[in-house]
Amino acid sequence: MNKNWWRVIAGLLVIMVGIILLLAQFELITFAGSLWGSLALLAMSVVFLSLWFSNAAEWWPLIPGSIMFGWGVATLLGAFGVLGWLVVLIGFIGSALPFFYIFFRQGAKEGWWALIPAGTISAWGLGVVLTELGLPDPVLLLVGFVGSAVPFLFIFSMNRQSNWWALIPGGVMGFMGLVLTLGELAGEEWIATLVLLGIALVFALIFVTGRRNWWALIPAAVLAVVAMGVSPVATSLWVAWPALLILFGAFLIVRTLLRRA
C-alpha cells in the first residue's frame, strides 16, 4: 500500500479539527470534556493507522488505531447529540473490524484467534444497541453471551479432535446466556442449578467427542452433583439418594444370586 496514505489520514483529521474549531468560534458548539476526549482519541488513532498504512504487513497497529478511531468518532457524534444507539454501534464496529480483517487476511488456519475478540465485541455491541433501541435488558445477556459463544463453537468445528478446548468457553457462555435470559421464566432459584448442569453437559460432550478425554467425566459428575445440591429440590433429593442406593444394592444382590442359580 502507498506509504503516503498516512498523509491523507492526517489531512482529514486536520480538516475535521479545523471545522470543529470554526464551529466553536461561531459559538455553535462548546468544548465539553467529551469533545476534547474525542479529539485526543482521533489524534492517537492517526499515529497507529499511519503506521499500518505505511506497512500493511504489520497488522498490529490496526487494532489500537481502529478502536481509537471508532470510539473517537462515536464520542464526537455523541457530543453533537447523535442518537445513542448509533454512537454505540459506530464504537463497537470500529473495535471489531480490525479483528475481522486479521481473520480474513490470515485465514482461519492462522488467524482463528482473531475471531474470538471479533465475535465477542460484535455480540456485546449488538446487545447494547438492541437495548438502546428499547428492547428488554435480558436481550443484552442473551445476545452477548450466546454471540460470544459462536466463535468458540466455530473454532471447535474446524477440528473437533485438537480444538476440543474451545467447547468449554463456547458451551459455558452459550448456557450462561440462555439460563440468565430464561431465569425469570424458570425462577431465579433455578439459575445456579441450570448453569452448573449446563457446564456439566459441556464436559460430558467433550468426553463424547473424544473418548480419550475421559477426565471430562470427573468435572461433569461433580458439577451435576453440586447442581442438584444447590437446587430448590435438594431437600427431596437427600431422601431420594439413599433410596436409590438401597435399590441399586438390592439389584446387585439379586443379579448375583440369579447368576449363581
N, C-alpha and C positions, 0 to 999 in steps of 0.2 A: 504494500500500500504506500502511496505517496507520503514521504516524510513531512511534507509541508501542510498536511491536513491539520496539524495542531494549530497552525496559524488561523485557519478558518474557524475552528472552535473558539480560539481566543478572541478573534474578531467579533463573533456572535455574542460572546459574553460581554465584551466591552460595549457593544451596541445596547445590550439589554440593561447594563448598569447605567449607561447614558440616558436611556429612556426613563428609567426609574428616578434618576436624579432630576431630570427635567420635569417630571410629574410632581416631584416634591417641591421644586421651585415655584410651581404654579399652585401649590397647596392643594393639589388634587389627591395626594396621598400623604400620610405621615409615617415617619420612620419608627415603627414599633420594633420590639425585640425580635419578633418572628421574621421581620423583613431583613434585619441585619443577619440573622441566622441563615436565611435562605441564600443571601449573597455570599456568606462565608462558605457554605456547602458548595455552591456553584463554582466559586473560585478554586477550591481544593479539587473539585472534580475535573477541572480543566488540566490540572497538573498530571493526574493519573491517566486521563483519556488521551492527552498528548503523547504520553509515553507509549500507550497502546497503539495509537495511530502511526507512530514512528516505527514500531516493530510489532506487527500483529502476531508474530510467533510467540512473543512473550505475553501470554493472556492474563497473567495475574493483575496488572494494573487496571484491567477492565472491570474487575469486581468492585474495588472501592470507588472507582470513577463512576460507574453506572449507578451504584447505590447512592452516592452523594448527589449525583445529578438528578436522579429521580426524586429524592426527598427534598432537594433544593427547589426544584420546580414545584413540587407539591406544596411546600411551605410558602413559596411565593404566591401561588394561586390562592392558598388559604388566607393570606394576608389581604388579598383583593376580594375576599368574600365568596369565592367559588364554592359550589356545593361540596359538603363534607365527604360524601361517598366518592366523588370524582377525585378529590385530593388524595384520599387513601388509596384509590385504585392506581393513580399515577406513581405514588411512592412505592407500592408493592411491585408494580410492573418493572420499575427501574431496578428493584432489588433482585427480582427473579430472572430477568433477561440475561445477565452475564453468565449465569449457570446453565441456562438452556443453550446458550451459544457454545459454551465449552463442551457440553454433552454432545451436541450435533457435530461440532467440529472435530472432536477427537474420536467420536464413535462410541457405541455402547460398551465395547470391549475395554477401552482405556478411560473413557470419560464417564463411567457409570456412577462414580461418586458424586458428580455434579448434579445428577438427577435428584439426589436427596435434598439438598438445600433449595433447589429449584421447585420441586414439588411441595415441600413444606411451606415455603414462603408464599407460593401461589395459593395453597389451600387456605391458610390463615388469612391471607389478604382477601380472598373471595368471601370468606366467612364474615370478616369485618365489614366489607362492602354491603353484603346482604342485610346485616343488622342495621347498618346506616340507612338502608332503604326502607326500614320499618319491619323487617321480619323478626320473629321472636328470638330472644337470646340463645335458646338451645340450638338454634341453627348454626351458630358460630362453633359450638363444640362438635356438632355432627360433621360439618364441612371441614373444620380444621383438623380434627383427629383422623377421620376417615381419609381425607385427602392426603394427609401426611403419610398414611399407611401405603398408599398406592405406589410410590416409587420403590419402597422396600419390597413389596409383592412383585413388582416388575423385575427387580434385580434377582429375586428368588426364582422367578420363572425362566430367567436366562440360563441358569444352570442349577437345577434343584439339588444336585449332589454336593457341589462345593459351596453354593450360596445359601445353604440351609439356615445360616445365622440371620439372614435378612427376614426370615419368617417370624423371628421373635419380636423385633421392634414393629414390624408391619402388622402382625396379628394383635399385639398388645394395644397399639394405638387405634386399630380398627375397632376392637371390642370396647375400648375406652370411649370412643365417640358414640357408639351405639348405645352402650349402657348408660352413660351420663345423659344422653338425649332422651332415652326412653325411661329414665329413672322415675320421672313423675307418674308414668303410667303404672309401673310395677310397684312403686312405693320406694321412698328414699332408703328405707331399712334394708332393701334388697340390693342396693347399688354395690356395696362392698362384696357381697356374695357373688353377684353376677360377674364383676370384674375379675375376681380370683378364679372363678370357674372358666372364664374366657381365656385367661392366661394359662390355666391348666390344659385347656384344649389345644392351645398353641404348641405346648411342649409335646402333647400327645401326637399332634400332626407331624412334628419333627421326627418322632420315632417311626411313624408310618411311612414317611418319605424315604427313610434310610434306616434299616434295622440295625446298622452299626451304631446308630445314635441311641442305644438302649438306655443310656444315662438320662435321657429326657423323660423317661417314665418316673424317675425319682421326684423331680420337682413337680411333675404333673400330679402324682399321687398326693404329695404333701400339700400342694395348693388346693386340691379338691377337698381334702380332709379339713383344712383350715377354713375353706369357704363354707362348708357345712357347719363348722363350729361357730362361725360368726353369723350364721343365717337366723332369721326370725324363728325357724322351726328347730333350732338347735336343741331346745329342751326336749322336744319329742324324739329327736334322734338319739339322745343319750339313753332313752328307753329302748329304741329300736335296735341300736348296735348290739347290746348284749343278747337280745332275742335272735338277731341274725347269727351271732357267734354260736349260740346254742343249737340253732337249726343246722348250721354248717358242720358242727361237731357231730351231731346225730347222723347227718348224711354220710360223713366219713366212716362212722362205726357201722352203719347198716350196709354200706357198699363193701366194706372189708369182710363182714360176716357172710354176705351173699356170695362173694367170690370164693370163699373157703368152702361153702356148701356146694 
